[in-house]
Amino acid sequence: MRTSIATVSLSGSLTGKLDAAARAGFDGVEIFENDLLASPLTPEDIRARCADLGLTIDLFQPMRDIEAVPEAEFAGNLWRARHKFELMRRLGAGTVLVCSSVSPQAVDDDALAAEQLSRLADLARESGVKVAYEALAWGRHVSTYDHAWRIVETAGHPALGTCLDSFHILSRGSDPKGIEDIPGEKIFFLQLADAPLLAMDVLQWSRHYRCFPGQGGFDVAGLVRHVLRTGYDGPLSLEVFNDVFRQADAGPTAVDARRSLLVLQETVGRAPLPDPVVPTGVAFAELVTPDAEPLTALLGSLGFTRTARHRGKPVALWEQGEARILVNTGPAVRRDGTRLAAIGLESPDPAAAARRAEALLAPVLPRRRAPEDAPLDAVAAPDGTELFFCATGRPELPDWRADFEDTGQAPAPTGISRIDHLALTQPWHHFDEAALFHRGVLGLHAQESVDVADPYGLLRSRAVTNPDGSVRIALTVGAAPTDDTVHAQHIALATDDLVAAARRFRAAGGRLLPVPANYYDDLAARFEFTDGELETYRDLGILYDRDAHGAFRHCYTRTIGRVFFELVQRDDGYRGYGAANAPVRLAAQHTVRALTGG
């Protein structure tokens, strides 16, 4: 299907928005009136610019407060419309959006609304324009799509149809099934937006919190299925008002927007994308560092052993159980401290996973590779983390470990079995995009977003997982963008005996994050423990949580650069990440940072 985007959904100048939409692969745009008024280009210039970029101008919007008003006011509205239709002729736009009136002058009279809209459509037809009438969720008298359609149907004018907007329909809780009663040819336009499920004024909700389909809580795909059953053959168009998008670079936002429509079309059976290839495990996590000594000391205290070196790059492989950490000290390492730069994902079909990623606008990254190196494909996640599609220990496919030479050292068992999960902090303007990326590109399931209290604000966190939990990634964004503690990343390591692992780590010289005594006083009031158990947790800085499935014990190392490690023990099928303990951990990290500077 053709895809379009409203210029109000992107930031910057009108020309910048048009360029971003074209680069992302959109077929058309909706020109928002304010963008046109603020542009130094003439309507003819904008028309030519769109033509050069291969974009059609699918809608000009909006016209407001037109219908069901006293005759004298309506005469002024027609005079205004005449000028707008002439402008549209110069612009090359064939459809105008008319929103249901919010004017105090409007009266509750459907017959009058239909009669005046019919007269507006007469004028539009003379100018070669069609009128798409849309019910605003906060319209004074018309606020639902079925009410707007009844007025259009009563008017019975060939140049008058309806515009359906998923936000206005779903935010009011309207049943979209009734859309199927509207003839497809009378649906002149379809605008799409998702939104988180919030209890707030619908106008504020609409103006600040819309997001792209698949990033919120609305069943946008279900609504689109109803629309398609009518025979609608127009574009799928995005109209998203969002404070974050309006401050972010238009290019990545447009790519995120187009990806959302590709995933949506796949969901409703209209996009022939390569099938998702869901990762089956974590092959490795790669840390880059300008100073390997503190990191290698930390890995040694955790029981990791340097088992191999890359043949042609300054990259070492450290292993413990099935947990593998790559330490990269190459000259290209940025001077922003130790950070998590790449994740290797075990894939049933790495080549197919790469094809899926490319189809969803995540191109395979160029990689410096010697002729004998394994042909690994990698794509960039929205936060810049490189994701490699790997096959480890499968003779029918290239093994990335073949690029490494053994050191002759084997790790002694310490109880760490594998990487349990990874936590990636997202730039504040990429959080929703990241959830959609990991769901759409990688086929992971996105859990509900949660808010976590931090000493300096709230953190949003959302986990994405594969079905058996062998891949878990927690995506987090904070309210303190200048604070390195908030933006730290971490690697959680699984163990079957956390107490033994924590004692072993401390005995090897490692330092665990200290936890305030008040936390354990509260813990004693919430859970029952065996004799001495709580005292052990207090001594080691172990945190505790429980859900309907089981128990969770975890503790943390100190932070190096932007990275720290977590030791975790899941019992009896615990599914979470200890979110209830996150405020305590964050406060403890802030305290350590304030006292030690790291």
Secondary structure by P-SEA (a helix, b strand, c coil): cbbbbbcccccccaaaaaaaaaaacccbbbbbaaaaaaccccaaaaaaaaaaacccccccccccccccccaaaaaaaaaaaaaaaaaaaaacccbbbbcccccccccccaaaaaaaaaaaaaaaaaacbbbbbbbbccccccccaaaaaaaaaaaccccbbbbbbaaaaaaaccccccccccccccccbbbbbbbccccccaaaaaacccccccccccaaaaaaaaaaaacccccbbbbbbccccccccaaaaaaaaaaaaaaaaaaacccccccccccccccbbbbbcccaaaaaaaaaaacccccbbbccccbbbbbcccbbbbbbbccccccccccccbbbbbcccaaaaaaaaaaaccccccccccccccbbbbbbccccbbbbbcccccccccccccccccccccccccccccccbbbbbcccccaaaaaaaaaacccccccbbbbbbcccbbbbbbbbbcccccbbbbbbbccccccccccbbbbbbbbccaaaaaaaaaaaccccbbbbaaaaaaaaaccccccaaaaaaaaabbbbbbcccbbbbbccccccccbbbbbbbbccccccccccaaaaaaaaaaaaaaaccc
